[in-house]
Each structure stands twice: as structure tokens, then as C-alpha cells.
Amino acid sequence: MFGALKGMGDIKGMMEQAQQMQAKAAEMQDSLDRIEVQGSSGGGMIVATATAKGTLKGVTIDPSLVNADEVGVLEDLIVAAVADAQTKAAERAQEEMQKLMGGMELPPGLQGMMGQ
């Protein structure tokens, strides 16, 4: 009989831990919206700014690139800068998740739910 009660305590502890993890995940998602990263291309002539969630916030173009004959090059540089920003956003999101979880390993099914 007491063994069954001990099992209930384990379940209660697991539920509390799951709630704490859920709260930490929500906190992390909010913080990722506030963190901004920048990606660049063309030696910094094109800069893309994105959140750590990967949402593009803006693009800055060096005025020297604005030339009607170079539109194709400009388009390619913008794509490269955005891709760079998205890569950095994913890396930053991973870093923030690791900091928040304190190095705790999650089961594979939970990793996807937590944004990994």
C-alpha cells in the first residue's frame, strides 16, 4: 500500500517538473522574439536583421549598390544576407535553449516541442 503512495509522489514530482519545463519553454519563446541577430553579405554591404526565432525584421543596403545594371547582384546579396541571419538566429535560439535548460538533456520527442 505504501509503495503505491510512493509512486504517486513520483508522479506528482514529475508533473511539477513538467510544469516548470513548460514555463521555461514559454519564457524562452518570449525571449527569442526580443533577441535580434544580424547576417551580412557582400562584405557588410547588405545586412539583414532577424529575431532569434528567424523572423526578418529589416534589411540595410549600402547606397553604393543601388545601380540599375546591378539589380541581379543586389538580389543575390540580399538572399545571402537573409540566409546568414536565419542561420545565426537558429544558432542563437539553440544557445538560449541550452542556457535556459541548464544543460539538461531532453528526451528526443520533447526536443522538437521545445524548439530544438
Backbone atoms as SQL, in Angstrom:
CREATE TABLE atoms (id INTEGER PRIMARY KEY, chain TEXT, resi INTEGER, resn TEXT, atom TEXT, x REAL, y REAL, z REAL);
INSERT INTO atoms VALUES
  (1, 'A', 1, 'MET', 'N', 0.822, -1.181, 0.000),
  (2, 'A', 1, 'MET', 'CA', 0.000, 0.000, 0.000),
  (3, 'A', 1, 'MET', 'C', 0.871, 1.250, 0.000),
  (4, 'A', 2, 'PHE', 'N', 1.923, 1.262, 0.836),
  (5, 'A', 2, 'PHE', 'CA', 2.788, 2.437, 0.902),
  (6, 'A', 2, 'PHE', 'C', 3.592, 2.597, -0.387),
  (7, 'A', 3, 'GLY', 'N', 3.875, 1.484, -1.051),
  (8, 'A', 3, 'GLY', 'CA', 4.587, 1.545, -2.325),
  (9, 'A', 3, 'GLY', 'C', 3.769, 2.303, -3.363),
  (10, 'A', 4, 'ALA', 'N', 2.455, 2.107, -3.342),
  (11, 'A', 4, 'ALA', 'CA', 1.587, 2.825, -4.277),
  (12, 'A', 4, 'ALA', 'C', 1.604, 4.321, -3.976),
  (13, 'A', 5, 'LEU', 'N', 1.656, 4.682, -2.693),
  (14, 'A', 5, 'LEU', 'CA', 1.698, 6.104, -2.322),
  (15, 'A', 5, 'LEU', 'C', 3.017, 6.735, -2.761),
  (16, 'A', 6, 'LYS', 'N', 4.087, 5.954, -2.628),
  (17, 'A', 6, 'LYS', 'CA', 5.385, 6.473, -3.067),
  (18, 'A', 6, 'LYS', 'C', 5.346, 6.736, -4.569),
  (19, 'A', 7, 'GLY', 'N', 4.735, 5.866, -5.322),
  (20, 'A', 7, 'GLY', 'CA', 4.598, 6.045, -6.769),
  (21, 'A', 7, 'GLY', 'C', 3.813, 7.299, -7.104),
  (22, 'A', 8, 'MET', 'N', 2.802, 7.627, -6.300),
  (23, 'A', 8, 'MET', 'CA', 2.009, 8.839, -6.519),
  (24, 'A', 8, 'MET', 'C', 2.875, 10.075, -6.306),
  (25, 'A', 9, 'GLY', 'N', 3.774, 10.024, -5.333),
  (26, 'A', 9, 'GLY', 'CA', 4.677, 11.148, -5.088),
  (27, 'A', 9, 'GLY', 'C', 5.620, 11.359, -6.254),
  (28, 'A', 10, 'ASP', 'N', 6.075, 10.239, -6.836),
  (29, 'A', 10, 'ASP', 'CA', 6.946, 10.329, -8.012),
  (30, 'A', 10, 'ASP', 'C', 6.206, 10.982, -9.177),
  (31, 'A', 11, 'ILE', 'N', 4.957, 10.604, -9.359),
  (32, 'A', 11, 'ILE', 'CA', 4.155, 11.179, -10.445),
  (33, 'A', 11, 'ILE', 'C', 3.933, 12.668, -10.197),
  (34, 'A', 12, 'LYS', 'N', 3.643, 13.016, -8.949),
  (35, 'A', 12, 'LYS', 'CA', 3.426, 14.428, -8.616),
  (36, 'A', 12, 'LYS', 'C', 4.701, 15.234, -8.896),
  (37, 'A', 13, 'GLY', 'N', 5.845, 14.691, -8.521),
  (38, 'A', 13, 'GLY', 'CA', 7.116, 15.366, -8.777),
  (39, 'A', 13, 'GLY', 'C', 7.378, 15.517, -10.265),
  (40, 'A', 14, 'MET', 'N', 7.055, 14.478, -11.018),
  (41, 'A', 14, 'MET', 'CA', 7.242, 14.546, -12.473),
  (42, 'A', 14, 'MET', 'C', 6.326, 15.594, -13.091),
  (43, 'A', 15, 'MET', 'N', 5.104, 15.676, -12.604),
  (44, 'A', 15, 'MET', 'CA', 4.152, 16.672, -13.116),
  (45, 'A', 15, 'MET', 'C', 4.642, 18.082, -12.803),
  (46, 'A', 16, 'GLU', 'N', 5.161, 18.290, -11.594),
  (47, 'A', 16, 'GLU', 'CA', 5.684, 19.603, -11.227),
  (48, 'A', 16, 'GLU', 'C', 6.876, 19.964, -12.100),
  (49, 'A', 17, 'GLN', 'N', 7.728, 18.989, -12.347),
  (50, 'A', 17, 'GLN', 'CA', 8.902, 19.222, -13.195),
  (51, 'A', 17, 'GLN', 'C', 8.465, 19.551, -14.627),
  (52, 'A', 18, 'ALA', 'N', 7.444, 18.857, -15.115),
  (53, 'A', 18, 'ALA', 'CA', 6.935, 19.123, -16.468),
  (54, 'A', 18, 'ALA', 'C', 6.360, 20.535, -16.555),
  (55, 'A', 19, 'GLN', 'N', 5.661, 20.970, -15.505),
  (56, 'A', 19, 'GLN', 'CA', 5.106, 22.323, -15.494),
  (57, 'A', 19, 'GLN', 'C', 6.222, 23.361, -15.487),
  (58, 'A', 20, 'GLN', 'N', 7.283, 23.097, -14.738),
  (59, 'A', 20, 'GLN', 'CA', 8.414, 24.016, -14.708),
  (60, 'A', 20, 'GLN', 'C', 9.079, 24.094, -16.080),
  (61, 'A', 21, 'MET', 'N', 9.221, 22.954, -16.732),
  (62, 'A', 21, 'MET', 'CA', 9.814, 22.936, -18.070),
  (63, 'A', 21, 'MET', 'C', 8.944, 23.702, -19.053),
  (64, 'A', 22, 'GLN', 'N', 7.630, 23.542, -18.936),
  (65, 'A', 22, 'GLN', 'CA', 6.713, 24.241, -19.821),
  (66, 'A', 22, 'GLN', 'C', 6.813, 25.754, -19.606),
  (67, 'A', 23, 'ALA', 'N', 6.920, 26.190, -18.363),
  (68, 'A', 23, 'ALA', 'CA', 7.059, 27.614, -18.063),
  (69, 'A', 23, 'ALA', 'C', 8.380, 28.146, -18.615),
  (70, 'A', 24, 'LYS', 'N', 9.453, 27.365, -18.475),
  (71, 'A', 24, 'LYS', 'CA', 10.750, 27.784, -19.011),
  (72, 'A', 24, 'LYS', 'C', 10.698, 27.879, -20.531),
  (73, 'A', 25, 'ALA', 'N', 10.019, 26.951, -21.166),
  (74, 'A', 25, 'ALA', 'CA', 9.917, 26.970, -22.631),
  (75, 'A', 25, 'ALA', 'C', 9.150, 28.201, -23.093),
  (76, 'A', 26, 'ALA', 'N', 8.076, 28.546, -22.405),
  (77, 'A', 26, 'ALA', 'CA', 7.304, 29.740, -22.763),
  (78, 'A', 26, 'ALA', 'C', 8.149, 30.994, -22.566),
  (79, 'A', 27, 'GLU', 'N', 8.912, 31.028, -21.487),
  (80, 'A', 27, 'GLU', 'CA', 9.811, 32.157, -21.218),
  (81, 'A', 27, 'GLU', 'C', 10.854, 32.278, -22.333),
  (82, 'A', 28, 'MET', 'N', 11.395, 31.151, -22.754),
  (83, 'A', 28, 'MET', 'CA', 12.397, 31.159, -23.808),
  (84, 'A', 28, 'MET', 'C', 11.799, 31.655, -25.115),
  (85, 'A', 29, 'GLN', 'N', 10.616, 31.201, -25.463),
  (86, 'A', 29, 'GLN', 'CA', 9.977, 31.632, -26.704),
  (87, 'A', 29, 'GLN', 'C', 9.783, 33.147, -26.711),
  (88, 'A', 30, 'ASP', 'N', 9.375, 33.708, -25.563),
  (89, 'A', 30, 'ASP', 'CA', 9.222, 35.158, -25.457),
  (90, 'A', 30, 'ASP', 'C', 10.557, 35.861, -25.642),
  (91, 'A', 31, 'SER', 'N', 11.604, 35.329, -25.023),
  (92, 'A', 31, 'SER', 'CA', 12.912, 35.983, -25.119),
  (93, 'A', 31, 'SER', 'C', 13.462, 35.906, -26.542),
  (94, 'A', 32, 'LEU', 'N', 13.156, 34.846, -27.276),
  (95, 'A', 32, 'LEU', 'CA', 13.655, 34.715, -28.648),
  (96, 'A', 32, 'LEU', 'C', 13.058, 35.786, -29.558),
  (97, 'A', 33, 'ASP', 'N', 11.865, 36.266, -29.228),
  (98, 'A', 33, 'ASP', 'CA', 11.263, 37.344, -30.006),
  (99, 'A', 33, 'ASP', 'C', 11.994, 38.671, -29.787),
  (100, 'A', 34, 'ARG', 'N', 12.638, 38.821, -28.641),
  (101, 'A', 34, 'ARG', 'CA', 13.319, 40.076, -28.302),
  (102, 'A', 34, 'ARG', 'C', 14.789, 40.090, -28.738),
  (103, 'A', 35, 'ILE', 'N', 15.374, 38.938, -28.944),
  (104, 'A', 35, 'ILE', 'CA', 16.786, 38.858, -29.342),
  (105, 'A', 35, 'ILE', 'C', 16.891, 39.073, -30.843),
  (106, 'A', 36, 'GLU', 'N', 17.773, 39.985, -31.234),
  (107, 'A', 36, 'GLU', 'CA', 17.988, 40.226, -32.655),
  (108, 'A', 36, 'GLU', 'C', 19.414, 39.846, -33.046),
  (109, 'A', 37, 'VAL', 'N', 19.537, 39.273, -34.225),
  (110, 'A', 37, 'VAL', 'CA', 20.836, 38.909, -34.792),
  (111, 'A', 37, 'VAL', 'C', 20.931, 39.550, -36.172),
  (112, 'A', 38, 'GLN', 'N', 22.162, 39.706, -36.644),
  (113, 'A', 38, 'GLN', 'CA', 22.359, 40.279, -37.976),
  (114, 'A', 38, 'GLN', 'C', 23.187, 39.330, -38.819),
  (115, 'A', 39, 'GLY', 'N', 22.787, 39.210, -40.064),
  (116, 'A', 39, 'GLY', 'CA', 23.548, 38.466, -41.042),
  (117, 'A', 39, 'GLY', 'C', 23.954, 39.435, -42.132),
  (118, 'A', 40, 'SER', 'N', 25.063, 39.159, -42.783),
  (119, 'A', 40, 'SER', 'CA', 25.509, 40.092, -43.815),
  (120, 'A', 40, 'SER', 'C', 26.077, 39.350, -45.011),
  (121, 'A', 41, 'SER', 'N', 26.211, 40.096, -46.098),
  (122, 'A', 41, 'SER', 'CA', 26.848, 39.573, -47.307),
  (123, 'A', 41, 'SER', 'C', 27.499, 40.745, -48.024),
  (124, 'A', 42, 'GLY', 'N', 28.320, 40.419, -49.003),
  (125, 'A', 42, 'GLY', 'CA', 28.988, 41.468, -49.764),
  (126, 'A', 42, 'GLY', 'C', 29.903, 42.315, -48.899),
  (127, 'A', 43, 'GLY', 'N', 30.578, 41.695, -47.939),
  (128, 'A', 43, 'GLY', 'CA', 31.488, 42.436, -47.071),
  (129, 'A', 43, 'GLY', 'C', 30.772, 43.444, -46.198),
  (130, 'A', 44, 'GLY', 'N', 29.526, 43.154, -45.835),
  (131, 'A', 44, 'GLY', 'CA', 28.759, 44.055, -44.971),
  (132, 'A', 44, 'GLY', 'C', 27.947, 45.088, -45.733),
  (133, 'A', 45, 'MET', 'N', 27.920, 44.972, -47.050),
  (134, 'A', 45, 'MET', 'CA', 27.162, 45.940, -47.851),
  (135, 'A', 45, 'MET', 'C', 25.660, 45.685, -47.773),
  (136, 'A', 46, 'ILE', 'N', 25.281, 44.463, -47.461),
  (137, 'A', 46, 'ILE', 'CA', 23.883, 44.104, -47.228),
  (138, 'A', 46, 'ILE', 'C', 23.825, 43.497, -45.841),
  (139, 'A', 47, 'VAL', 'N', 22.939, 44.014, -44.991),
  (140, 'A', 47, 'VAL', 'CA', 22.787, 43.490, -43.633),
  (141, 'A', 47, 'VAL', 'C', 21.310, 43.175, -43.416),
  (142, 'A', 48, 'ALA', 'N', 21.036, 41.957, -42.982),
  (143, 'A', 48, 'ALA', 'CA', 19.676, 41.536, -42.656),
  (144, 'A', 48, 'ALA', 'C', 19.590, 41.357, -41.141),
  (145, 'A', 49, 'THR', 'N', 18.533, 41.889, -40.551),
  (146, 'A', 49, 'THR', 'CA', 18.305, 41.762, -39.114),
  (147, 'A', 49, 'THR', 'C', 17.093, 40.860, -38.901),
  (148, 'A', 50, 'ALA', 'N', 17.248, 39.884, -38.000),
  (149, 'A', 50, 'ALA', 'CA', 16.166, 38.936, -37.713),
  (150, 'A', 50, 'ALA', 'C', 16.103, 38.675, -36.217),
  (151, 'A', 51, 'THR', 'N', 14.955, 38.186, -35.759),
  (152, 'A', 51, 'THR', 'CA', 14.857, 37.755, -34.366),
  (153, 'A', 51, 'THR', 'C', 15.489, 36.380, -34.253),
  (154, 'A', 52, 'ALA', 'N', 15.744, 35.948, -33.028),
  (155, 'A', 52, 'ALA', 'CA', 16.312, 34.615, -32.816),
  (156, 'A', 52, 'ALA', 'C', 15.324, 33.521, -33.218),
  (157, 'A', 53, 'LYS', 'N', 14.056, 33.897, -33.433),
  (158, 'A', 53, 'LYS', 'CA', 13.085, 32.944, -33.957),
  (159, 'A', 53, 'LYS', 'C', 13.161, 32.852, -35.478),
  (160, 'A', 54, 'GLY', 'N', 13.953, 33.753, -36.101),
  (161, 'A', 54, 'GLY', 'CA', 14.127, 33.716, -37.542),
  (162, 'A', 54, 'GLY', 'C', 13.224, 34.668, -38.303),
  (163, 'A', 55, 'THR', 'N', 12.479, 35.527, -37.623),
  (164, 'A', 55, 'THR', 'CA', 11.610, 36.487, -38.292),
  (165, 'A', 55, 'THR', 'C', 12.448, 37.657, -38.806),
  (166, 'A', 56, 'LEU', 'N', 12.387, 37.917, -40.098),
  (167, 'A', 56, 'LEU', 'CA', 13.139, 39.009, -40.697),
  (168, 'A', 56, 'LEU', 'C', 12.553, 40.336, -40.233),
  (169, 'A', 57, 'LYS', 'N', 13.409, 41.201, -39.679),
  (170, 'A', 57, 'LYS', 'CA', 12.963, 42.496, -39.162),
  (171, 'A', 57, 'LYS', 'C', 13.337, 43.655, -40.082),
  (172, 'A', 58, 'GLY', 'N', 14.419, 43.506, -40.835),
  (173, 'A', 58, 'GLY', 'CA', 14.821, 44.590, -41.710),
  (174, 'A', 58, 'GLY', 'C', 16.028, 44.235, -42.554),
  (175, 'A', 59, 'VAL', 'N', 16.240, 45.037, -43.595),
  (176, 'A', 59, 'VAL', 'CA', 17.378, 44.874, -44.489),
  (177, 'A', 59, 'VAL', 'C', 17.980, 46.263, -44.706),
  (178, 'A', 60, 'THR', 'N', 19.303, 46.350, -44.590),
  (179, 'A', 60, 'THR', 'CA', 20.024, 47.592, -44.849),
  (180, 'A', 60, 'THR', 'C', 20.918, 47.372, -46.063),
  (181, 'A', 61, 'ILE', 'N', 20.854, 48.309, -47.001),
  (182, 'A', 61, 'ILE', 'CA', 21.621, 48.202, -48.246),
  (183, 'A', 61, 'ILE', 'C', 22.543, 49.403, -48.352),
  (184, 'A', 62, 'ASP', 'N', 23.823, 49.141, -48.575),
  (185, 'A', 62, 'ASP', 'CA', 24.783, 50.215, -48.804),
  (186, 'A', 62, 'ASP', 'C', 24.362, 50.954, -50.084),
  (187, 'A', 63, 'PRO', 'N', 24.235, 52.277, -50.027),
  (188, 'A', 63, 'PRO', 'CA', 23.771, 53.043, -51.192),
  (189, 'A', 63, 'PRO', 'C', 24.618, 52.838, -52.449),
  (190, 'A', 64, 'SER', 'N', 25.871, 52.473, -52.293),
  (191, 'A', 64, 'SER', 'CA', 26.724, 52.272, -53.475),
  (192, 'A', 64, 'SER', 'C', 26.272, 51.086, -54.325),
  (193, 'A', 65, 'LEU', 'N', 25.435, 50.224, -53.779),
  (194, 'A', 65, 'LEU', 'CA', 24.959, 49.053, -54.525),
  (195, 'A', 65, 'LEU', 'C', 23.748, 49.355, -55.401),
  (196, 'A', 66, 'VAL', 'N', 23.128, 50.484, -55.179),
  (197, 'A', 66, 'VAL', 'CA', 21.902, 50.795, -55.912),
  (198, 'A', 66, 'VAL', 'C', 22.274, 51.308, -57.303),
  (199, 'A', 67, 'ASN', 'N', 22.246, 50.380, -58.241),
  (200, 'A', 67, 'ASN', 'CA', 22.599, 50.651, -59.625),
  (201, 'A', 67, 'ASN', 'C', 21.697, 49.768, -60.477),
  (202, 'A', 68, 'ALA', 'N', 20.992, 50.367, -61.410),
  (203, 'A', 68, 'ALA', 'CA', 20.029, 49.635, -62.234),
  (204, 'A', 68, 'ALA', 'C', 20.672, 48.450, -62.954),
  (205, 'A', 69, 'ASP', 'N', 21.954, 48.558, -63.291),
  (206, 'A', 69, 'ASP', 'CA', 22.626, 47.478, -64.014),
  (207, 'A', 69, 'ASP', 'C', 23.030, 46.327, -63.090),
  (208, 'A', 70, 'GLU', 'N', 22.964, 46.522, -61.785),
  (209, 'A', 70, 'GLU', 'CA', 23.423, 45.521, -60.822),
  (210, 'A', 70, 'GLU', 'C', 22.288, 44.923, -59.978),
  (211, 'A', 71, 'VAL', 'N', 21.062, 45.013, -60.444),
  (212, 'A', 71, 'VAL', 'CA', 19.918, 44.527, -59.680),
  (213, 'A', 71, 'VAL', 'C', 20.055, 43.042, -59.351),
  (214, 'A', 72, 'GLY', 'N', 20.508, 42.251, -60.286),
  (215, 'A', 72, 'GLY', 'CA', 20.671, 40.804, -60.053),
  (216, 'A', 72, 'GLY', 'C', 21.661, 40.520, -58.945),
  (217, 'A', 73, 'VAL', 'N', 22.783, 41.255, -58.931),
  (218, 'A', 73, 'VAL', 'CA', 23.775, 41.092, -57.868),
  (219, 'A', 73, 'VAL', 'C', 23.170, 41.501, -56.536),
  (220, 'A', 74, 'LEU', 'N', 22.443, 42.602, -56.516),
  (221, 'A', 74, 'LEU', 'CA', 21.800, 43.087, -55.289),
  (222, 'A', 74, 'LEU', 'C', 20.823, 42.046, -54.747),
  (223, 'A', 75, 'GLU', 'N', 20.026, 41.476, -55.612),
  (224, 'A', 75, 'GLU', 'CA', 19.068, 40.450, -55.189),
  (225, 'A', 75, 'GLU', 'C', 19.779, 39.243, -54.579),
  (226, 'A', 76, 'ASP', 'N', 20.860, 38.805, -55.219),
  (227, 'A', 76, 'ASP', 'CA', 21.619, 37.660, -54.701),
  (228, 'A', 76, 'ASP', 'C', 22.231, 37.971, -53.334),
  (229, 'A', 77, 'LEU', 'N', 22.746, 39.189, -53.170),
  (230, 'A', 77, 'LEU', 'CA', 23.330, 39.573, -51.884),
  (231, 'A', 77, 'LEU', 'C', 22.280, 39.639, -50.781),
  (232, 'A', 78, 'ILE', 'N', 21.087, 40.086, -51.112),
  (233, 'A', 78, 'ILE', 'CA', 20.003, 40.137, -50.114),
  (234, 'A', 78, 'ILE', 'C', 19.646, 38.728, -49.662),
  (235, 'A', 79, 'VAL', 'N', 19.508, 37.820, -50.616),
  (236, 'A', 79, 'VAL', 'CA', 19.192, 36.429, -50.271),
  (237, 'A', 79, 'VAL', 'C', 20.284, 35.849, -49.367),
  (238, 'A', 80, 'ALA', 'N', 21.544, 36.121, -49.688),
  (239, 'A', 80, 'ALA', 'CA', 22.655, 35.610, -48.882),
  (240, 'A', 80, 'ALA', 'C', 22.645, 36.200, -47.478),
  (241, 'A', 81, 'ALA', 'N', 22.354, 37.490, -47.363),
  (242, 'A', 81, 'ALA', 'CA', 22.315, 38.134, -46.043),
  (243, 'A', 81, 'ALA', 'C', 21.175, 37.574, -45.197),
  (244, 'A', 82, 'VAL', 'N', 20.020, 37.362, -45.800),
  (245, 'A', 82, 'VAL', 'CA', 18.881, 36.804, -45.065),
  (246, 'A', 82, 'VAL', 'C', 19.198, 35.373, -44.617),
  (247, 'A', 83, 'ALA', 'N', 19.800, 34.580, -45.493),
  (248, 'A', 83, 'ALA', 'CA', 20.176, 33.214, -45.117),
  (249, 'A', 83, 'ALA', 'C', 21.168, 33.224, -43.961),
  (250, 'A', 84, 'ASP', 'N', 22.117, 34.156, -43.983),
  (251, 'A', 84, 'ASP', 'CA', 23.097, 34.281, -42.908),
  (252, 'A', 84, 'ASP', 'C', 22.401, 34.644, -41.594),
  (253, 'A', 85, 'ALA', 'N', 21.460, 35.580, -41.666),
  (254, 'A', 85, 'ALA', 'CA', 20.717, 35.973, -40.460),
  (255, 'A', 85, 'ALA', 'C', 19.906, 34.802, -39.914),
  (256, 'A', 86, 'GLN', 'N', 19.281, 34.022, -40.789),
  (257, 'A', 86, 'GLN', 'CA', 18.484, 32.877, -40.338),
  (258, 'A', 86, 'GLN', 'C', 19.360, 31.824, -39.679),
  (259, 'A', 87, 'THR', 'N', 20.541, 31.585, -40.232),
  (260, 'A', 87, 'THR', 'CA', 21.475, 30.631, -39.627),
  (261, 'A', 87, 'THR', 'C', 21.882, 31.092, -38.239),
  (262, 'A', 88, 'LYS', 'N', 22.226, 32.367, -38.123),
  (263, 'A', 88, 'LYS', 'CA', 22.622, 32.914, -36.821),
  (264, 'A', 88, 'LYS', 'C', 21.453, 32.898, -35.835),
  (265, 'A', 89, 'ALA', 'N', 20.245, 33.116, -36.330),
  (266, 'A', 89, 'ALA', 'CA', 19.069, 33.074, -35.461),
  (267, 'A', 89, 'ALA', 'C', 18.877, 31.671, -34.891),
  (268, 'A', 90, 'ALA', 'N', 19.025, 30.653, -35.731),
  (269, 'A', 90, 'ALA', 'CA', 18.875, 29.273, -35.263),
  (270, 'A', 90, 'ALA', 'C', 19.952, 28.920, -34.243),
  (271, 'A', 91, 'GLU', 'N', 21.189, 29.381, -34.492),
  (272, 'A', 91, 'GLU', 'CA', 22.277, 29.116, -33.542),
  (273, 'A', 91, 'GLU', 'C', 22.003, 29.802, -32.209),
  (274, 'A', 92, 'ARG', 'N', 21.541, 31.045, -32.263),
  (275, 'A', 92, 'ARG', 'CA', 21.274, 31.801, -31.029),
  (276, 'A', 92, 'ARG', 'C', 20.123, 31.171, -30.253),
  (277, 'A', 93, 'ALA', 'N', 19.101, 30.726, -30.970),
  (278, 'A', 93, 'ALA', 'CA', 17.972, 30.072, -30.311),
  (279, 'A', 93, 'ALA', 'C', 18.442, 28.816, -29.582),
  (280, 'A', 94, 'GLN', 'N', 19.331, 28.048, -30.204),
  (281, 'A', 94, 'GLN', 'CA', 19.878, 26.844, -29.582),
  (282, 'A', 94, 'GLN', 'C', 20.674, 27.204, -28.329),
  (283, 'A', 95, 'GLU', 'N', 21.493, 28.259, -28.416),
  (284, 'A', 95, 'GLU', 'CA', 22.279, 28.707, -27.257),
  (285, 'A', 95, 'GLU', 'C', 21.363, 29.116, -26.103),
  (286, 'A', 96, 'GLU', 'N', 20.315, 29.859, -26.420),
  (287, 'A', 96, 'GLU', 'CA', 19.389, 30.322, -25.384),
  (288, 'A', 96, 'GLU', 'C', 18.666, 29.140, -24.733),
  (289, 'A', 97, 'MET', 'N', 18.303, 28.155, -25.532),
  (290, 'A', 97, 'MET', 'CA', 17.629, 26.962, -25.003),
  (291, 'A', 97, 'MET', 'C', 18.563, 26.228, -24.051),
  (292, 'A', 98, 'GLN', 'N', 19.823, 26.094, -24.433),
  (293, 'A', 98, 'GLN', 'CA', 20.777, 25.392, -23.579),
  (294, 'A', 98, 'GLN', 'C', 20.992, 26.142, -22.271),
  (295, 'A', 99, 'LYS', 'N', 21.081, 27.481, -22.335),
  (296, 'A', 99, 'LYS', 'CA', 21.240, 28.267, -21.111),
  (297, 'A', 99, 'LYS', 'C', 20.031, 28.103, -20.206),
  (298, 'A', 100, 'LEU', 'N', 18.849, 28.162, -20.798),
  (299, 'A', 100, 'LEU', 'CA', 17.621, 28.092, -20.026),
  (300, 'A', 100, 'LEU', 'C', 17.434, 26.731, -19.369),
  (301, 'A', 101, 'MET', 'N', 17.782, 25.684, -20.084),
  (302, 'A', 101, 'MET', 'CA', 17.565, 24.335, -19.574),
  (303, 'A', 101, 'MET', 'C', 18.728, 23.866, -18.701),
  (304, 'A', 102, 'GLY', 'N', 19.762, 24.674, -18.584),
  (305, 'A', 102, 'GLY', 'CA', 20.877, 24.342, -17.711),
  (306, 'A', 102, 'GLY', 'C', 21.588, 23.059, -18.090),
  (307, 'A', 103, 'GLY', 'N', 21.668, 22.771, -19.378),
  (308, 'A', 103, 'GLY', 'CA', 22.374, 21.578, -19.828),
  (309, 'A', 103, 'GLY', 'C', 21.584, 20.294, -19.656),
  (310, 'A', 104, 'MET', 'N', 20.322, 20.404, -19.230),
  (311, 'A', 104, 'MET', 'CA', 19.503, 19.216, -19.010),
  (312, 'A', 104, 'MET', 'C', 19.181, 18.564, -20.357),
  (313, 'A', 105, 'GLU', 'N', 19.387, 17.285, -20.449),
  (314, 'A', 105, 'GLU', 'CA', 19.075, 16.544, -21.661),
  (315, 'A', 105, 'GLU', 'C', 17.583, 16.239, -21.699),
  (316, 'A', 106, 'LEU', 'N', 16.961, 16.485, -22.838),
  (317, 'A', 106, 'LEU', 'CA', 15.542, 16.194, -23.014),
  (318, 'A', 106, 'LEU', 'C', 15.381, 14.939, -23.861),
  (319, 'A', 107, 'PRO', 'N', 14.313, 14.195, -23.615),
  (320, 'A', 107, 'PRO', 'CA', 14.032, 13.052, -24.487),
  (321, 'A', 107, 'PRO', 'C', 13.798, 13.560, -25.906),
  (322, 'A', 108, 'PRO', 'N', 14.133, 12.775, -26.927),
  (323, 'A', 108, 'PRO', 'CA', 14.011, 13.224, -28.322),
  (324, 'A', 108, 'PRO', 'C', 12.640, 13.799, -28.669),
  (325, 'A', 109, 'GLY', 'N', 11.571, 13.246, -28.191),
  (326, 'A', 109, 'GLY', 'CA', 10.224, 13.747, -28.503),
  (327, 'A', 109, 'GLY', 'C', 9.975, 15.134, -27.948),
  (328, 'A', 110, 'LEU', 'N', 10.574, 15.432, -26.809),
  (329, 'A', 110, 'LEU', 'CA', 10.392, 16.752, -26.201),
  (330, 'A', 110, 'LEU', 'C', 11.274, 17.800, -26.854),
  (331, 'A', 111, 'GLN', 'N', 12.377, 17.412, -27.456),
  (332, 'A', 111, 'GLN', 'CA', 13.278, 18.383, -28.074),
  (333, 'A', 111, 'GLN', 'C', 12.551, 19.168, -29.151),
  (334, 'A', 112, 'GLY', 'N', 11.773, 18.504, -29.980),
  (335, 'A', 112, 'GLY', 'CA', 11.027, 19.185, -31.036),
  (336, 'A', 112, 'GLY', 'C', 9.983, 20.122, -30.463),
  (337, 'A', 113, 'MET', 'N', 9.369, 19.737, -29.368),
  (338, 'A', 113, 'MET', 'CA', 8.344, 20.572, -28.738),
  (339, 'A', 113, 'MET', 'C', 8.968, 21.835, -28.121),
  (340, 'A', 114, 'MET', 'N', 10.219, 21.765, -27.744),
  (341, 'A', 114, 'MET', 'CA', 10.878, 22.873, -27.086),
  (342, 'A', 114, 'MET', 'C', 11.593, 23.773, -28.083),
  (343, 'A', 115, 'GLY', 'N', 11.422, 23.538, -29.367),
  (344, 'A', 115, 'GLY', 'CA', 12.016, 24.398, -30.367),
  (345, 'A', 115, 'GLY', 'C', 13.392, 23.972, -30.833),
  (346, 'A', 116, 'GLN', 'N', 13.819, 22.764, -30.513),
  (347, 'A', 116, 'GLN', 'CA', 15.130, 22.300, -30.939),
  (348, 'A', 116, 'GLN', 'C', 15.013, 21.528, -32.226);
